[in-house]
Amino acid sequence: MNTNPHDAPMPDDHSKTLWHGRFEGGPAAELMAFTESLSFDLRLWPDDIAGSRAHVRGLAHAGLVSGPERDAILVALDQVADEMRSGAFVFQPSDEDVHTAVERRVTELAGPAGGKLHTGRSRNDQSATDVRLWVMRELRVVAERIVDLQRVLLARAGDAGQVYLPGYTHMQRAQPVLLAHHLLAHGWALTRDLERIRDTLRRVDVSPLGAAALAGSSLPLDPAFTASELGFTAVFENSLDAVGSRDHIAEVLFDLTMVAINLSRLGEEWVLWTSEEFGFAKLDDGYATGSSMLPQKKNPDIAELARGKAGRIIGDLTGFLATMKGLPLSYNRDYQEDKEPLFDAMDQVRLGLGAMTGMIATATFVPERMQAAADSESGSATDLAEWLVLRGIPFREAHAIVGALVREALGGTASLRELVAGHPLLGAEAAALVAPGVAVTRRTTPGGAGPVPVAVQMQRFTESLGEWSRWVGTSR
């Protein structure tokens, strides 16, 4: 199959276009070069053929083609699918998009019957149908990969046991948290991504086929019939809206952008964690790269690219929103610009999820480095203040007392533990809270970072993941 059909010479025979009857001359080469979309919409061929199969069955259902004509077109569509799949399909210069290519070849194979394939249909509703079918399939692949990443996060959280590390605010050490708690924080964020995807799929699952160019048709078409043939659960209510709106594509792009942002945040942490300065984790050789100049380097390129590609995907979303903002009803050729950002975002998010999943699954944590960083005495400051609160001291006063002790300890006169032990309102019992590994055990409120609430969270996340696993397994 010619993989670069847009590189072929532009047609000078106006009879080869789908719209030649209105024009005396053929299209200019510059027009064809600028307006072609086959170079990127070729990937829609399975969906275009599926839509055409449903449409020709709908034409037969309406009595607009005979049974033999329907069968001839269906046989031709099957052959086109085989040629596309095997790479044997030969493109022609007049194939400006995948729809043109498929229809042209069907007509070659089926003869006069093939000329009836486009009856009652426009490339406007055809293209809109193809993209919805593609999104419904590919967005579920993204959902499956999100679930795969969640499984790895849960498994690593389970393996982590009671390992703890510093929790950060403002990228400054704040309080110790269990590693399992930290990993599951990313897991819950990904759950919200799944919720958004599930909601979006409900709005994508609407068939536009039958809206035609913008106003429906005078022919006795049955949009509900073709919707059922294609597996859609709903049919458009307004033909102008069906072909003249792309808010569902914007919504898909937003969902993908949020996944990319969540991957970026996760990647940023792994860039830090695998640095020598942090040393919290080590990457497997299969998920790291080296340097062309520096022999000692082991670089977290997956994590860095997850961070970098998020900017690119944000651009896909914002660029498309700018395209949509000034378009009147109904269809405008501007809508051709929905596909490249959509395809790019879907591809990059799918690849990023797979790469990050493998990277985290194969990495090695370094608990001693994590816990050493978390065992800073100042990490117990809040526990000391809350210890005073439990003894009747107002929190603001307790905060000031402990803050003064931290400041004094930082001055080097004595350790915080020594200062606490000697303080008249604190003493030895409070000083025990400063010992390594104690502070993390005191996080007891629901959803908190200590052993008891994290055990509950692990169970709830396991149940949630089971539900999502069943959803992605049954929604293909």
Backbone torsions as a table, in degrees:
resi	resn	phi	psi	omega
1	MET	NA	135.5	176.1
2	ASN	-67.1	110.0	-175.3
3	THR	-83.4	-8.3	176.7
4	ASN	-126.9	64.0	-174.8
5	PRO	-63.0	-24.5	-178.7
6	HIS	-73.3	-9.6	177.4
7	ASP	-82.5	-8.7	-178.7
8	ALA	-71.2	158.7	178.2
9	PRO	-58.8	145.9	179.2
10	MET	-77.9	147.1	-174.8
11	PRO	-70.5	142.2	172.1
12	ASP	-111.0	3.7	178.5
13	ASP	-104.5	106.8	-174.2
14	HIS	-64.3	-16.1	-179.1
15	SER	-70.9	-11.3	-177.9
16	LYS	-85.7	-10.0	179.2
17	THR	-85.3	162.9	178.4
18	LEU	-77.8	-10.5	-173.8
19	TRP	-126.6	27.9	-171.4
20	HIS	-69.0	-24.7	-173.5
21	GLY	-61.4	-28.6	-176.6
22	ARG	-80.8	-14.5	-169.3
23	PHE	-117.9	145.0	176.7
24	GLU	-78.3	-40.8	-177.7
25	GLY	-112.1	173.1	179.6
26	GLY	-83.7	166.1	-179.7
27	PRO	-69.8	146.2	175.5
28	ALA	-68.5	148.3	-180.0
29	ALA	-59.3	-37.4	-179.4
30	GLU	-65.7	-37.4	177.9
31	LEU	-62.8	-46.7	-177.8
32	MET	-64.7	-40.3	-179.1
33	ALA	-64.7	-37.9	-176.2
34	PHE	-78.8	-31.1	-172.7
35	THR	-99.4	-10.4	-177.0
36	GLU	-63.8	150.6	176.4
37	SER	-132.0	1.2	-177.4
38	LEU	-59.7	-30.7	-178.1
39	SER	-61.6	-22.8	177.8
40	PHE	-122.5	-24.3	-178.0
41	ASP	-89.6	3.4	177.7
42	LEU	-57.7	-30.5	-178.4
43	ARG	-65.3	-11.1	178.5
44	LEU	-84.8	3.2	-172.5
45	TRP	-57.6	-39.3	178.9
46	PRO	-62.3	-35.8	-178.9
47	ASP	-75.3	-35.7	177.8
48	ASP	-65.1	-40.4	178.8
49	ILE	-69.9	-38.8	176.6
50	ALA	-61.3	-44.0	178.3
51	GLY	-64.3	-37.8	179.5
52	SER	-68.8	-37.0	176.2
53	ARG	-61.0	-46.5	-179.7
54	ALA	-64.1	-40.3	-177.5
55	HIS	-65.1	-43.3	-177.8
56	VAL	-70.0	-32.0	173.6
57	ARG	-66.2	-37.1	176.4
58	GLY	-64.8	-37.9	176.9
59	LEU	-63.6	-40.9	177.6
60	ALA	-67.4	-39.9	177.7
61	HIS	-59.3	-34.3	-180.0
62	ALA	-88.2	-0.7	-179.6
63	GLY	76.8	19.1	-177.8
64	LEU	-91.2	-18.7	169.1
65	VAL	-132.5	152.7	179.9
66	SER	-79.9	168.0	176.7
67	GLY	-58.4	-47.9	177.9
68	PRO	-62.0	-37.6	178.0
69	GLU	-65.2	-44.3	177.2
70	ARG	-56.9	-47.2	-177.1
71	ASP	-65.2	-38.6	179.0
72	ALA	-63.5	-41.5	179.4
73	ILE	-67.5	-41.2	179.7
74	LEU	-63.3	-40.8	177.0
75	VAL	-62.8	-42.2	178.7
76	ALA	-63.6	-41.2	178.0
77	LEU	-62.9	-38.8	176.7
78	ASP	-62.0	-40.2	179.8
79	GLN	-68.3	-40.4	177.1
80	VAL	-59.9	-42.2	178.7
81	ALA	-61.1	-43.1	178.7
82	ASP	-62.2	-42.1	-179.9
83	GLU	-66.7	-41.7	177.2
84	MET	-61.9	-45.2	-176.0
85	ARG	-65.7	-38.9	-176.1
86	SER	-85.8	-14.8	-176.4
87	GLY	89.7	8.4	-178.0
88	ALA	-85.4	-10.6	-177.1
89	PHE	-63.2	131.1	-179.8
90	VAL	-105.8	116.7	179.3
91	PHE	-82.0	153.1	177.1
92	GLN	-114.1	156.9	180.0
93	PRO	-56.8	-26.6	-177.7
94	SER	-81.7	-2.8	-178.3
95	ASP	-79.6	87.6	-176.0
96	GLU	-78.2	-22.4	177.5
97	ASP	-150.8	174.3	-176.8
98	VAL	-64.4	-32.8	-179.0
99	HIS	-65.3	-44.0	178.3
100	THR	-62.1	-43.9	-177.5
101	ALA	-62.2	-45.7	-178.7
102	VAL	-65.1	-47.1	-178.1
103	GLU	-64.3	-40.7	179.2
104	ARG	-60.9	-43.8	-178.4
105	ARG	-70.8	-37.8	177.5
106	VAL	-60.6	-40.8	180.0
107	THR	-66.7	-37.7	175.5
108	GLU	-60.9	-39.4	-175.2
109	LEU	-82.3	-39.7	-173.1
110	ALA	-97.6	-7.1	179.4
111	GLY	69.9	-145.5	-177.3
112	PRO	-54.6	-31.7	178.5
113	ALA	-62.4	-36.2	179.6
114	GLY	-62.8	-28.0	178.0
115	GLY	-68.2	-11.6	179.1
116	LYS	-94.2	-4.5	-175.6
117	LEU	-58.3	-37.0	-173.8
118	HIS	-90.5	9.0	178.7
119	THR	-57.5	127.5	176.0
120	GLY	71.1	10.8	-177.2
121	ARG	-128.4	147.5	174.2
122	SER	-118.5	157.4	171.2
123	ARG	-64.1	-16.4	178.3
124	ASN	-66.2	-53.6	179.0
125	ASP	-76.7	-26.9	178.3
126	GLN	-65.4	-49.8	180.0
127	SER	-63.8	-42.8	179.5
128	ALA	-61.3	-37.8	178.4
129	THR	-67.4	-45.5	-179.4
130	ASP	-56.7	-47.1	-176.0
131	VAL	-66.1	-39.8	177.6
132	ARG	-63.0	-42.6	177.6
133	LEU	-61.1	-43.3	-179.4
134	TRP	-63.4	-45.3	-179.5
135	VAL	-62.6	-42.7	-178.1
136	MET	-61.6	-31.1	177.6
137	ARG	-81.0	-50.2	-172.1
138	GLU	-73.7	-32.7	179.3
139	LEU	-67.6	-29.2	175.7
140	ARG	-70.3	-31.8	174.8
141	VAL	-63.8	-42.3	176.1
142	VAL	-60.0	-43.8	179.1
143	ALA	-60.7	-41.0	177.8
144	GLU	-60.5	-40.9	-178.7
145	ARG	-72.4	-31.0	173.0
146	ILE	-62.4	-44.7	178.7
147	VAL	-61.8	-39.1	177.5
148	ASP	-60.5	-43.0	178.4
149	LEU	-65.8	-39.6	177.6
150	GLN	-62.1	-39.4	178.2
151	ARG	-60.1	-41.2	179.2
152	VAL	-67.1	-42.9	178.6
153	LEU	-61.2	-41.1	178.3
154	LEU	-65.9	-43.3	179.5
155	ALA	-62.7	-43.9	179.6
156	ARG	-67.6	-34.5	176.5
157	ALA	-64.4	-41.3	178.3
158	GLY	-65.1	-40.0	179.3
159	ASP	-68.0	-26.3	-174.1
160	ALA	-69.2	-25.2	179.0
161	GLY	57.3	-124.4	-176.6
162	GLN	-98.4	14.7	177.2
163	VAL	-63.4	137.1	179.9
164	TYR	-129.9	164.1	-179.3
165	LEU	-150.3	170.3	177.8
166	PRO	-69.6	138.0	164.4
167	GLY	-89.8	147.4	-173.0
168	TYR	-120.3	143.8	160.8
169	THR	-129.4	141.3	-176.1
170	HIS	56.2	25.5	-175.3
171	MET	57.9	26.1	172.5
172	GLN	-114.4	143.0	-180.0
173	ARG	-59.1	131.0	-175.4
174	ALA	-115.6	-75.3	178.1
175	GLN	-139.6	151.3	176.8
176	PRO	-68.1	142.9	175.5
177	VAL	-135.9	153.0	174.5
178	LEU	-67.1	141.8	176.7
179	LEU	-57.6	-38.5	178.3
180	ALA	-58.3	-40.9	179.8
181	HIS	-63.0	-42.5	-179.3
182	HIS	-64.6	-45.8	-179.5
183	LEU	-63.5	-40.6	-178.7
184	LEU	-72.1	-21.7	173.8
185	ALA	-58.4	-41.6	175.8
186	HIS	-68.7	-35.5	178.6
187	GLY	-61.6	-41.5	179.7
188	TRP	-69.4	-35.9	176.3
189	ALA	-61.4	-40.0	178.0
190	LEU	-67.6	-28.7	175.2
191	THR	-62.4	-40.0	177.1
192	ARG	-65.1	-33.7	174.3
193	ASP	-61.3	-42.1	178.1
194	LEU	-63.8	-40.4	178.4
195	GLU	-61.9	-41.6	178.6
196	ARG	-63.9	-42.9	-179.7
197	ILE	-63.0	-43.4	179.8
198	ARG	-61.6	-43.2	179.0
199	ASP	-64.9	-42.1	179.9
200	THR	-63.4	-41.8	-179.2
201	LEU	-59.3	-32.3	177.9
202	ARG	-63.8	-36.9	179.8
203	ARG	-81.1	-26.1	175.6
204	VAL	-73.3	-28.3	-172.5
205	ASP	-77.3	56.2	179.9
206	VAL	-134.0	124.2	-177.8
207	SER	-81.2	126.4	173.9
208	PRO	-93.3	-3.2	-174.4
209	LEU	-67.8	126.4	-174.7
210	GLY	113.2	-13.8	175.3
211	ALA	-73.8	-18.9	179.6
212	ALA	59.4	-141.4	-175.6
213	ALA	-69.9	-40.8	177.6
214	LEU	-168.9	-21.8	-167.7
215	ALA	-124.2	13.8	-175.3
216	GLY	80.3	-152.7	-173.7
217	SER	-146.7	156.2	172.3
218	SER	-83.3	-8.5	179.6
219	LEU	-80.2	154.9	-175.4
220	PRO	-79.6	59.2	-180.0
221	LEU	-79.1	157.4	179.9
222	ASP	-127.7	90.1	-178.3
223	PRO	-56.9	-31.9	179.6
224	ALA	-65.9	-34.3	178.7
225	PHE	-64.4	-50.2	-179.1
226	THR	-67.9	-33.1	176.1
227	ALA	-60.8	-43.7	178.8
228	SER	-64.8	-40.1	178.5
229	GLU	-59.9	-34.9	-176.7
230	LEU	-90.7	-5.8	178.9
231	GLY	86.0	11.1	174.7
232	PHE	-73.2	148.0	179.3
233	THR	-95.7	-9.8	-179.4
234	ALA	-142.7	161.6	180.0
235	VAL	-123.8	148.7	-179.9
236	PHE	-57.2	149.8	177.5
237	GLU	-99.5	-24.2	-174.0
238	ASN	-140.5	121.5	-173.8
239	SER	-65.3	-36.5	177.0
240	LEU	-60.9	-45.2	179.9
241	ASP	-67.0	-36.7	-175.3
242	ALA	-60.9	-42.5	-177.6
243	VAL	-101.1	-10.6	-174.6
244	GLY	-110.1	15.3	179.9
245	SER	-130.2	144.2	176.8
246	ARG	-135.6	26.5	-179.8
247	ASP	-63.1	-28.4	178.2
248	HIS	-67.1	-31.4	176.0
249	ILE	-70.5	-40.9	176.2
250	ALA	-60.3	-38.6	179.6
251	GLU	-67.1	-41.7	175.8
252	VAL	-60.2	-45.1	179.8
253	LEU	-62.8	-37.3	176.6
254	PHE	-64.6	-44.5	178.6
255	ASP	-57.7	-45.4	180.0
256	LEU	-66.0	-36.2	178.2
257	THR	-64.0	-40.7	178.5
258	MET	-66.6	-38.2	174.5
259	VAL	-60.8	-45.5	-179.7
260	ALA	-61.5	-39.8	178.9
261	ILE	-66.0	-41.1	177.4
262	ASN	-65.1	-37.9	175.1
263	LEU	-66.0	-36.7	179.6
264	SER	-63.8	-44.0	179.4
265	ARG	-64.5	-41.9	176.6
266	LEU	-62.9	-42.7	179.3
267	GLY	-63.1	-40.4	179.1
268	GLU	-58.6	-41.7	178.8
269	GLU	-64.5	-39.8	-179.1
270	TRP	-70.9	-30.0	172.2
271	VAL	-60.2	-44.5	179.1
272	LEU	-69.2	-49.0	-174.7
273	TRP	-60.0	-33.1	-176.8
274	THR	-92.5	2.2	175.3
275	SER	-75.0	158.2	177.8
276	GLU	-65.5	-29.8	-179.4
277	GLU	-64.7	-40.6	176.6
278	PHE	-88.7	-58.5	179.3
279	GLY	67.7	26.7	-177.8
280	PHE	-78.7	-20.1	-176.4
281	ALA	-153.0	159.2	176.4
282	LYS	-128.1	138.1	-178.5
283	LEU	-87.0	145.0	171.3
284	ASP	-66.6	146.5	-177.6
285	ASP	-58.8	-31.4	-178.8
286	GLY	-70.8	-14.1	-177.8
287	TYR	-122.5	28.7	175.9
288	ALA	-139.9	165.1	177.2
289	THR	-124.8	166.2	177.0
290	GLY	-108.9	-172.2	-179.0
291	SER	-110.2	143.6	177.3
292	SER	-72.6	-13.7	-176.8
293	MET	-123.4	-34.7	-170.8
294	LEU	-104.0	103.5	-172.3
295	PRO	-62.0	-23.7	-174.5
296	GLN	-83.8	-9.5	-168.6
297	LYS	-77.6	145.4	169.8
298	LYS	-138.1	106.2	-166.8
299	ASN	-103.5	141.5	-180.0
300	PRO	-87.5	62.0	-172.4
301	ASP	-62.6	-34.8	179.3
302	ILE	-61.2	-48.3	-179.7
303	ALA	-63.1	-39.2	179.8
304	GLU	-67.6	-40.5	-179.9
305	LEU	-71.9	-31.8	173.5
306	ALA	-59.9	-38.3	177.8
307	ARG	-70.6	-44.2	-176.5
308	GLY	-71.6	-40.2	-177.4
309	LYS	-69.5	-21.1	176.9
310	ALA	-58.8	-38.8	177.7
311	GLY	-62.9	-39.8	178.2
312	ARG	-63.3	-40.9	-177.7
313	ILE	-73.6	-35.8	171.7
314	ILE	-57.4	-39.8	177.2
315	GLY	-63.5	-38.0	176.0
316	ASP	-58.4	-44.4	-179.3
317	LEU	-67.4	-52.5	-174.5
318	THR	-67.1	-35.3	177.2
319	GLY	-63.2	-42.0	-179.6
320	PHE	-69.9	-38.2	176.5
321	LEU	-60.1	-39.8	177.9
322	ALA	-65.5	-35.8	177.4
323	THR	-63.3	-40.5	-174.2
324	MET	-76.5	-25.8	-160.0
325	LYS	-62.4	-28.3	-174.2
326	GLY	-113.7	20.1	-172.0
327	LEU	-91.8	124.9	175.9
328	PRO	-78.5	163.1	173.8
329	LEU	-70.9	142.4	8.5
330	SER	-113.2	-104.7	-176.6
331	TYR	-68.9	140.7	171.6
332	ASN	-132.9	148.4	-178.2
333	ARG	-63.6	-18.0	174.8
334	ASP	-52.6	-30.2	-176.6
335	TYR	-64.8	-16.8	172.8
336	GLN	-57.9	-25.6	-178.0
337	GLU	-77.9	5.9	176.1
338	ASP	-76.6	-25.1	-167.1
339	LYS	-79.1	-45.6	-176.3
340	GLU	-62.6	-47.0	175.7
341	PRO	-65.1	-36.6	178.9
342	LEU	-63.9	-48.2	-179.5
343	PHE	-63.5	-42.4	-178.7
344	ASP	-63.3	-48.5	-178.9
345	ALA	-62.5	-42.9	-179.4
346	MET	-63.0	-45.1	-179.3
347	ASP	-61.7	-47.9	-174.4
348	GLN	-69.1	-37.6	178.4
349	VAL	-68.7	-42.0	178.7
350	ARG	-61.0	-46.4	179.1
351	LEU	-65.6	-41.5	-179.3
352	GLY	-63.3	-40.5	178.2
353	LEU	-62.1	-44.7	179.8
354	GLY	-63.3	-43.4	-177.9
355	ALA	-67.8	-42.9	179.3
356	MET	-66.7	-36.5	177.9
357	THR	-61.5	-47.1	178.9
358	GLY	-64.4	-39.7	-179.2
359	MET	-62.3	-46.4	-177.8
360	ILE	-71.9	-36.5	-179.5
361	ALA	-62.9	-32.7	-173.3
362	THR	-101.7	-5.4	-178.1
363	ALA	-72.6	159.9	177.3
364	THR	-115.2	126.2	176.3
365	PHE	-82.1	155.0	178.4
366	VAL	-119.7	84.1	-173.2
367	PRO	-57.5	-37.1	-176.3
368	GLU	-64.5	-34.5	177.1
369	ARG	-71.5	-41.6	178.2
370	MET	-59.7	-49.0	-173.7
371	GLN	-72.0	-34.0	176.8
372	ALA	-62.8	-39.6	178.3
373	ALA	-68.2	-33.3	-177.4
374	ALA	-81.0	-15.9	-174.6
375	ASP	-87.6	11.4	173.1
376	SER	-56.0	136.0	-176.3
377	GLU	-59.4	-33.5	-177.5
378	SER	-68.1	-15.6	176.6
379	GLY	-66.2	-13.6	178.5
380	SER	-97.5	6.3	-173.5
381	ALA	-60.3	-43.3	-179.3
382	THR	-65.4	-38.3	177.9
383	ASP	-61.8	-37.8	178.2
384	LEU	-65.5	-42.3	179.0
385	ALA	-64.4	-42.2	-179.7
386	GLU	-69.0	-30.1	175.0
387	TRP	-61.2	-42.2	177.6
388	LEU	-67.3	-38.3	178.6
389	VAL	-59.1	-42.7	179.8
390	LEU	-64.3	-14.5	177.9
391	ARG	-105.4	19.2	170.1
392	GLY	92.8	3.3	-179.4
393	ILE	-88.0	129.8	178.5
394	PRO	-55.4	144.0	-173.2
395	PHE	-58.9	-42.1	-177.8
396	ARG	-61.4	-37.8	177.3
397	GLU	-68.3	-44.0	178.8
398	ALA	-60.4	-42.3	179.3
399	HIS	-59.0	-43.9	-178.8
400	ALA	-66.6	-39.5	179.9
401	ILE	-62.0	-50.2	-177.2
402	VAL	-68.4	-40.0	178.7
403	GLY	-58.8	-38.8	178.6
404	ALA	-66.2	-38.7	178.1
405	LEU	-66.4	-39.6	177.2
406	VAL	-62.3	-44.4	179.5
407	ARG	-60.5	-41.3	180.0
408	GLU	-66.6	-39.4	179.0
409	ALA	-65.0	-39.0	178.9
410	LEU	-65.7	-24.1	176.9
411	GLY	-73.5	-13.5	173.6
412	GLY	92.5	6.3	-178.8
413	THR	-71.8	-34.0	178.9
414	ALA	-165.7	167.0	177.4
415	SER	-75.1	159.6	178.4
416	LEU	-60.7	-39.5	-178.8
417	ARG	-62.4	-40.6	178.9
418	GLU	-66.6	-40.8	-179.6
419	LEU	-66.3	-39.6	178.1
420	VAL	-64.6	-44.3	-179.0
421	ALA	-60.1	-32.5	-177.6
422	GLY	-92.5	-1.3	-176.9
423	HIS	-82.4	136.5	-174.8
424	PRO	-64.6	-27.1	179.7
425	LEU	-93.2	-4.5	-176.1
426	LEU	-117.4	-90.5	176.0
427	GLY	93.6	-168.2	-171.8
428	ALA	-63.5	-38.7	-178.7
429	GLU	-62.1	-43.1	178.1
430	ALA	-69.9	-35.9	-179.1
431	ALA	-61.8	-27.8	179.1
432	ALA	-64.3	-22.4	179.6
433	LEU	-69.8	-18.9	-176.7
434	VAL	-85.1	-8.9	-178.1
435	ALA	-64.5	148.8	-179.8
436	PRO	-55.6	135.7	174.3
437	GLY	82.3	-2.7	-176.9
438	VAL	-83.4	-44.2	-171.3
439	ALA	-57.4	-40.9	-175.9
440	VAL	-65.4	-26.0	-179.3
441	THR	-74.6	-13.9	-174.8
442	ARG	-92.3	0.7	175.2
443	ARG	-82.6	97.9	-170.3
444	THR	-115.3	-11.7	-177.0
445	THR	-71.7	152.6	-179.1
446	PRO	-55.1	134.3	-178.4
447	GLY	81.3	1.4	-177.7
448	GLY	-81.1	-177.1	-168.4
449	ALA	-98.4	7.1	-178.7
450	GLY	-91.3	174.0	-174.0
451	PRO	-58.6	-42.4	-176.3
452	VAL	-68.5	-54.0	178.8
453	PRO	-65.8	-30.6	179.3
454	VAL	-68.4	-35.2	176.4
455	ALA	-61.7	-41.2	176.9
456	VAL	-64.9	-43.1	-179.6
457	GLN	-62.1	-40.8	178.9
458	MET	-58.5	-42.0	179.5
459	GLN	-65.9	-43.6	-179.2
460	ARG	-66.9	-38.9	179.2
461	PHE	-68.3	-37.5	176.6
462	THR	-60.0	-43.3	179.0
463	GLU	-65.8	-43.5	178.8
464	SER	-61.1	-44.1	-179.4
465	LEU	-64.0	-35.7	176.4
466	GLY	-61.8	-41.9	178.5
467	GLU	-64.6	-43.7	179.5
468	TRP	-69.1	-34.4	176.8
469	SER	-62.7	-40.5	177.5
470	ARG	-67.2	-37.5	179.9
471	TRP	-64.0	-48.2	-179.0
472	VAL	-68.6	-26.1	179.1
473	GLY	-76.4	-22.1	-176.1
474	THR	-111.2	0.7	-174.8
475	SER	-112.2	18.5	-178.6
476	ARG	-78.0	NA	NA
